[in-house]
Amino acid sequence: CQNCYAEKMAARFSGDGQPYEGLVKRVGNEARWTGKVSFVEEKLTEPLKRRKPTTYFVNSMSDLFHENVPDEVIDRIFAIMALCPQHTVQGLTKRSARVREDLNAAWERREHLGDLMAEIGGEDRLGWYAPESDGKRGWTGMHLPLPNVWLGASVEDQARVDERIPDLLATPAAIRFISAEPLLGPVDFENFCDGFKFIDALRGNWWHDNPEGNNPISPGHEKLHWVIVGGESGKGARPMNPDWCRSVRDQCATAGVPYFFKQWGAWGK
């Protein structure tokens, strides 16, 4: 994306033997991702060694659901999340369609994911999730959605709102959030997708089309839990009109959903 902070940061450490070697190239004076993805194996199990509850932001320098990340890598990372219920894990993606597809398919693969948990964490950890009815282990696989995992989608403009929020609502997750950072234009959440109203989605009420031609509210469905807004930072940052973020704030206030204004960005005064 334009003005990607991670791209610029990775370029500083992309030389021989450095952490981002081969991941970034120079095009004139600009840094550009090469499309290569690197999985650092030794980092995978670090959360297992930390007993103190901690919040982890997954792949802050990349996107876990990038098209070049293999399914087996995503599965192993989710196995670690399941083995560490004491930690809160937050993941943010621009690939909302893939996160929807992968996590819905994960339910069908739960026994496979359970086997991964045993392989990575050891049989002794599986007791945390075992049924208690007969006092035996009786392992059947990963329980979804994982209660300690937050999943979010980047929605920087109206087109991304229309595209990604329905995907996020259709994804099994304990907590769903959207990040409008940077917010690059006015966003009208009032009727962002056919059959949906933003405020009702926030509250967990979906509007459904039906043959009678009306859209009754159906309460108790998946909902959005948190909205983050911020401006763009760095050289060449695009400005954010204060009215854009105030509009999102007011809609969140109406819906009774937490709104976090993170920063003004490079244009703040």
N, C-alpha and C positions, 0 to 999 in steps of 0.2 A: 504494500500500500504506500501511498505518498507520505513522505516524512515519517517513515517507520523508525521509532526510537531504537528498537532491537537491532535493526539492520545496521544502523550507525554504530551502536555499541559493539556489535559482533565484529565489525570491520577493524576495530582497534585491537582485537585479540585474535586475528585470523592468520597470523604468520606461522611459520614452521614450528611445530611443537606446541602451539597455543590452543586454547580450548575450542576455538571456532575455525580451526584450520580447514580450508576447503569449502566452507559454507558460504563465504562471501567473496565477491570479486570487485575490483575497481573498474568502473566505467567512466573514464574521464576523472572528474573530481567527486563522483558519486559512488556510494557503496550499493551493491545489488546482490540479493540472495542468488545462489547458484542452483537452488532446487534440491540440493543434497541434504539428507537428514542424517544426523548422527545420534545414536542411542548409547548413552554412557552407562554401561552395565553395572559398574560398581556403585552407582548412585541409587539404583533401584530399591535396595533393601534398607537404606538409611533410616526411613521412618520406623522400621521394625525395632530399631535399637534405641529409640527415644520413647520412654514411658510417659514423660510429662506431656499433657495435652498441648498440641501445637497446631497452628493454622498453616497449611501449605498451599501455595498458589502454584498449580501445575503448569510447567512450561511457560514461564513468564517471558521467555525469549523466543517462543515459537508457538505452534498450535498443535495440541495433541491429536487433533482430527485432520491434520494436513493430509492431502491425498497421497503423499509419499511415506506416511507412517504406516507400517504393516499392521494388520489386524492383530497379529500375535503380540506385538508390542503393547497395543492398547489393552489387550486382555491381561497381560502381566501387570500393567500398572493398576488396573482395576482390582486385580487380586490383592495387591499390596494395600489399596484403600480399604478393602474389606477386612484385611487382617489387622488393621489399625483403627478400630472404632473410637479410640480415645482422641484421635486427631480429626480436625476439620479440614477438608480438602476442597479447594475451589478451582474450577476449571472454566476458562473463557475461550470461546471459539468463534470463528467466522464461518466455519463449515457446519452450519446448523442442520443441513440435510443429512450429513454423514452421522452426526451425533444422534439424531433421531433414528436413523436406520440401524446403527451399530447397537445402541442400547436396547432397542426393541428386539433385535435379533439375539442379544445376550441372554434374554429370558429362555430362549430355546437351547442355549449353550451352557446353562447354569451348572450342569454336572461337570462339563469340561472346565469351567472356571473354578469349580470346587476342587478339582484335581490339581489345577495350577496353584491354588492356595496351599494345598498340602505339600506340593513340591517345593514351593518357595519358602513357606513359613514353618513347615513341620506339622505333623499330625496333632501335637499338643495344642496348637492354637485353634483348631477347628471346634473344640469344645465350647468356645464362646458363642457359637451359632447353632449348637446342637439342640434338637428338641428336648424338652425337659419332662415330657409325659411319662416316660418309662425309665428315666435316669441313664439312658444309654446314648451313645454318640449319634447313631442313625443319620449320618451326614447325607444330605440330598443335593448339595450345591449352594451356590451363592444366592443370598436373599436380595432381591431387587425391589425398589430402589434402595441403594445404600443410604442409611440415615445420616451419615457424616459427610456426604458429598453434595456440594453445590455446583450446579451447572449454569453457565451463562452464555449469552450471545451478544456480540458487538452489533449495535444498531445505530450507525452514525448519521443516517439520513432516512428520508421517507421510504425509499426503495428497499433499504435493508430492514426497516421495521415491517413492511408488508411481507417480505420474504422470510425473515428469520424467526419472528415471534411465533407464528403458527407451528413451525418446526419445534421450537423449544417447548411449547405447550403439549406437543405430542410426544415428548421425550420423558421416560420415567426418571424422576429426580425428586429428592426430598425437598430441595430448595432450588428455585429457578430465579435467575436475575438477568437483567439486561444492563449493558454498559454503553451509554451514549457518550463515549469519550474517545476521540473528539466528536462533539456534536457539530456537524458541518452545515446545518440548515434547519429551518423550521420543521417540526414534526407534528403532524396532526394525528393523535392517537384515537380520535373520536370514532373513526370508522376505518381502521387500518387494513382490514382484510374482509373479503366477502363473508358475511355471517358472524363477524366478531365485533365486539366493542371493547376498546382498551380497558375502560374502567371495569367492565364485567369480567374481563380476563384477569385483571389484577385481583378481583374479589373471589375468583374461582367460579364465576357464573358464565357459561358459554351460551352464545346465541346459535340456535340450530335452524337451518332451513328445513321446511317440511312441505308436503304436498298441498297443504291448505294455504300456503303462501305467506304465512306469518313466521316470526322468529321468536318463539317463547324462550325465556331464560331458563336454563337448566342448572341449578346450583350444585355445589359440591364437587366440581370437577377440578382438574389440574389448574394451578394458578401461578402468577408471577408474584414473587415475594419481596423484591428489592430492585430499585432503579438507581443507577449511578450516572451522573452527568459531569462532564468536564470539557475544558477547552484544549486545544492542541498546543504542544510545546515545541521548542527547538527552532532552528533556523528555517525560515520559510513557512512558519506556522500560519494557518488560515484563521482569521478571526471568528469569534463566536458572539453573535448578537445576544445581549442579556435577555431579550424577550423570548428567545428560543428556550433557554433553560428555565425561565420563570413559568413558561407555559407548561412544561413537563412537571415542574414542582407543583403547580396548582392542580393538575390532573391527579397526581399522586395523593395530594392532600384530600381531594374529593373522594378518592377510592380508599383512603386510610392505609396506604402502603408506604413503607419507609423510602425516603428519597435522600440520597447522599450526593451533595455537590462537592466534587473532589478538588477542582481547581479552575481558575480562569485561563490558564495556559500562558503563552508568551504575550498575549494581549492584555493581561490583567494589569490593573493600576493599583 
